[in-house]
Amino acid sequence: MATKSLGFAVSVTHLFGSKSPPKLCVFTLRCSAGNGERPWKTSGARLMLEDGSIWKAKSFGASGTQVGEVVFNTSLTGYQEILTDPSYAGQFVLMTNPHIGNTGVNFDDEESRQCFLAGLVIRSLSISTSSWRCAETLGDYLAERNIMGIYDVDTRAITRRLRQKGSLIGVLSTDNSKTEEELLKMTHSWDIVGIDLISGVSCQSVHEWVDTTKQEWDFSSKGHGETFHVVAYDFGIKHNILRRLASYGCKITVVPSTWPASETLKMKPDGVLFSNGPGDPSAVPYAVETVKNILGKVPVFGICMGHQLLGQALGGKTFKMKFGHHGGNHPVRNLRTGQVEISAQNHNYAVDPATLPEGVEVTHRNLNDGSCAGLAFPAQRIMSLQYHPEASPGPHDSDYAFRDFVELMMQEKNKKSEPQISTVSSLDA
Ligand SMILES: NC(=O)CC[C@H](N)C(=O)O
């Protein structure tokens, strides 16, 4: 039997002189476990970052050359839900958890109809899969969906770099004919800021959603025995948002991102949900306009991108954070109750609360950096969260937000059904 050994070798090569910014540096990480044999064919890949660093790795999934923004995700589990979260369109997701792929992939954990992310960056790809739900390996799953992945790369060193420099554009390539200079040039020829990524992930037609959370996974939903009709704007909506709303007794109509506000209002919904979605909220003014035309007319709930669009529609500003929040273990304080929730997060932008009009209340704060994590504007029946109460993957602490939304719709319905008091003046008598 081969002796088990874990070896690391890091080589750093400076290809340019110190006066030529940015310097090209090559980082190689060699690892061997057991006899080093893997049950798949290995081939090389390079990840070039816009700061000039090159990370040599092994490829799995699809091959090719792909540009995207590199972000790190601190979730310990749930890589399949992360891979199918449409909000990652245009991004390479680097998992800080070093061991990925051990449960394979299954038929239940898909968060959307396909993988929209640019690629997956991991430290170590599990050589075996073990789960009663496993339908195939992570490598086969990515290859079938034409998504690139790399492993045997120092994810910790890249994460430290992203924390110091902020999110970086990267190019991942399995093409040996491309020179390092060409790859570096590619990183400078694309940016995630200012482009509409929502139009590439939203559904194309109006449809009904009926699936609820499966009973064995449901832990908290209690409907009110009453059905509320919710129109859900699909800016890249995660399926678990829809499942949680359905589990709380909502009848859901999903509409594309370009669906006019006037058509939504004609449907006379009890509430409107603005979903999560990829990219820069300032690149989709049409969506902000839609939100503006709905505000104040029915109760609304914004999640992540939906929260940012609401912030802009109220007259506030959004800004790009240094490296954003991506993970399933981020603390948030609910300022109304004082309670701390451990939350699932995935965003690079945030609303600046100082730019919001009077009457808008910051309801939640991210405890890592104090950024705004939730808003409410009771006068207009608005609530929103910057993070993910649907928690797929992630802890379930924030699930109550769906109940709060149902209560907001119920209050509105009760208000409408109350008898109207009209004052009769003496002149009318
Ligand atoms: N999950 C989301 O909706 C992400 C929102 C937005 N794309 C951001 O990065 O901030």
The ligand as a MOL file (V3000), in Angstrom:
LIG
                    3D

  0  0  0     0  0            999 V3000
M  V30 BEGIN CTAB
M  V30 COUNTS 10 9 0 0 0
M  V30 BEGIN ATOM
M  V30 1 N -27.6410 37.4760 -4.6940 0
M  V30 2 C -27.9070 38.6050 -5.3060 0
M  V30 3 O -29.0340 38.9500 -5.6010 0
M  V30 4 C -26.7140 39.4370 -5.6710 0
M  V30 5 C -27.0610 40.8710 -5.9000 0
M  V30 6 C -26.0150 41.6180 -6.7100 0
M  V30 7 N -25.7950 40.9440 -7.9260 0
M  V30 8 C -24.7280 41.7430 -5.9130 0
M  V30 9 O -23.7440 41.1190 -6.2210 0
M  V30 10 O -24.7030 42.4650 -4.9530 0
M  V30 END ATOM
M  V30 BEGIN BOND
M  V30 1 1 1 2
M  V30 2 2 2 3
M  V30 3 1 2 4
M  V30 4 1 4 5
M  V30 5 1 5 6
M  V30 6 1 6 7
M  V30 7 1 6 8
M  V30 8 2 8 9
M  V30 9 1 8 10
M  V30 END BOND
M  V30 END CTAB
M  END
